[in-house]
């Protein structure tokens, strides 16, 4: 087994709190909030911002079935980090 690439987690953190995070916000509103509203309306069920992150991570995980692309792993970890932060803020840190 190859050793774990520890830089993936660091790169994922940089995406979540860095330049890419800012570039996907629309006039200060996080894109995951916009997507959660759109998906909720389209599916006629409540989709939370954390749900969006989990589903986007699953999309990235699904892409790994076609072969190794480091970016898919970095993005999946980033989405899960964001989901954790959103859930923690919603649940009051419990």
MARZAVEX-946159 format. One record per residue (C-alpha): x, y, z; residue in one letter. Coordinates in Angstrom, 2 decimals, m for minus. Layout:
# MARZAVEX-946159
+---------+---------+---------+-----+
|       u |       v |       w | res |
+---------+---------+---------+-----+
|       X |       Y |       Z |   A |
...
+---------+---------+---------+-----+
***
This chain:
# MARZAVEX-946159
+---------+---------+---------+-----+
|       u |       v |       w | res |
+---------+---------+---------+-----+
|    0.00 |    0.00 |    0.00 |   X |
|    1.24 |    3.48 |   m0.82 |   X |
|    1.56 |    5.94 |    2.04 |   X |
|   m1.23 |    8.48 |    2.51 |   X |
|   m0.67 |   11.73 |    0.64 |   X |
|   m0.99 |   14.21 |    3.51 |   X |
|   m0.96 |   17.16 |    1.11 |   X |
|   m4.48 |   16.29 |   m0.09 |   X |
|   m6.01 |   17.43 |    3.22 |   X |
|   m4.00 |   20.65 |    3.20 |   X |
|   m4.96 |   21.38 |   m0.39 |   X |
|   m8.62 |   20.70 |    0.45 |   X |
|   m8.50 |   23.17 |    3.34 |   X |
|   m7.01 |   25.78 |    1.03 |   X |
|   m9.91 |   25.28 |   m1.39 |   X |
|  m12.57 |   25.59 |    1.29 |   X |
|  m11.19 |   28.74 |    2.89 |   X |
|   m9.22 |   30.16 |    0.00 |   X |
|   m9.58 |   31.74 |   m3.37 |   X |
|  m11.90 |   29.14 |   m4.88 |   X |
|  m14.37 |   29.51 |   m2.02 |   X |
|  m14.57 |   33.23 |   m2.66 |   X |
|  m14.94 |   32.78 |   m6.41 |   X |
|  m18.04 |   30.57 |   m6.02 |   X |
|  m19.98 |   32.93 |   m3.80 |   X |
|  m22.62 |   35.07 |   m5.53 |   X |
|  m22.72 |   38.56 |   m4.07 |   X |
|  m21.64 |   37.23 |   m0.69 |   X |
|  m24.10 |   34.32 |   m0.68 |   X |
|  m22.42 |   30.90 |   m0.55 |   X |
|  m23.04 |   28.76 |   m3.62 |   X |
|  m24.02 |   25.78 |   m1.44 |   X |
|  m26.91 |   27.85 |   m0.08 |   X |
|  m28.06 |   28.71 |   m3.59 |   X |
|  m27.74 |   25.08 |   m4.72 |   X |
|  m29.62 |   23.81 |   m1.65 |   X |
|  m32.54 |   26.10 |   m2.50 |   X |
|  m32.53 |   25.08 |   m6.17 |   X |
|  m32.34 |   21.36 |   m5.41 |   X |
|  m35.01 |   21.68 |   m2.71 |   X |
|  m37.38 |   23.39 |   m5.14 |   X |
|  m36.62 |   20.97 |   m7.97 |   X |
|  m36.98 |   17.82 |   m5.85 |   X |
|  m39.74 |   19.22 |   m3.62 |   X |
|  m37.84 |   18.07 |   m0.51 |   X |
|  m35.67 |   19.90 |    1.97 |   X |
|  m31.99 |   19.79 |    1.01 |   X |
|  m29.61 |   21.40 |    3.47 |   X |
|  m26.33 |   23.07 |    2.63 |   X |
|  m24.54 |   20.15 |    4.28 |   X |
|  m26.57 |   17.74 |    2.11 |   X |
|  m25.30 |   19.59 |   m0.98 |   X |
|  m21.73 |   19.13 |    0.22 |   X |
|  m22.23 |   15.41 |    0.86 |   X |
|  m23.80 |   14.91 |   m2.56 |   X |
|  m21.05 |   16.87 |   m4.29 |   X |
|  m18.48 |   14.72 |   m2.46 |   X |
|  m20.30 |   11.65 |   m3.74 |   X |
|  m20.11 |   13.05 |   m7.26 |   X |
|  m16.35 |   13.44 |   m6.87 |   X |
|  m16.08 |    9.92 |   m5.41 |   X |
|  m18.06 |    8.56 |   m8.36 |   X |
|  m15.60 |   10.19 |  m10.75 |   X |
|  m12.77 |    8.16 |   m9.20 |   X |
|  m14.30 |    5.05 |  m10.77 |   X |
|  m12.92 |    6.17 |  m14.13 |   X |
|   m9.35 |    6.32 |  m12.83 |   X |
|   m7.09 |    8.23 |  m10.51 |   X |
|   m7.33 |   12.00 |  m10.61 |   X |
|   m5.92 |   13.67 |   m7.53 |   X |
|   m8.25 |   16.64 |   m7.96 |   X |
|  m11.31 |   14.41 |   m7.37 |   X |
|   m9.94 |   13.33 |   m3.99 |   X |
|   m8.99 |   16.87 |   m2.99 |   X |
|  m12.45 |   18.15 |   m3.92 |   X |
|  m14.23 |   15.29 |   m2.09 |   X |
|  m12.27 |   15.99 |    1.09 |   X |
|  m12.96 |   19.72 |    0.70 |   X |
|  m16.70 |   19.16 |    0.38 |   X |
|  m16.71 |   16.99 |    3.50 |   X |
|  m14.75 |   19.60 |    5.45 |   X |
|  m17.31 |   22.19 |    4.42 |   X |
|  m20.18 |   19.85 |    5.34 |   X |
|  m18.67 |   19.32 |    8.79 |   X |
|  m18.32 |   23.07 |    9.36 |   X |
|  m21.89 |   23.72 |    8.23 |   X |
|  m23.31 |   20.93 |   10.38 |   X |
|  m21.29 |   22.03 |   13.39 |   X |
|  m22.58 |   25.60 |   13.05 |   X |
|  m26.16 |   24.38 |   12.60 |   X |
|  m26.00 |   22.03 |   15.59 |   X |
|  m24.23 |   24.53 |   17.81 |   X |
|  m20.91 |   22.71 |   17.88 |   X |
|  m22.20 |   19.44 |   19.33 |   X |
+---------+---------+---------+-----+
***
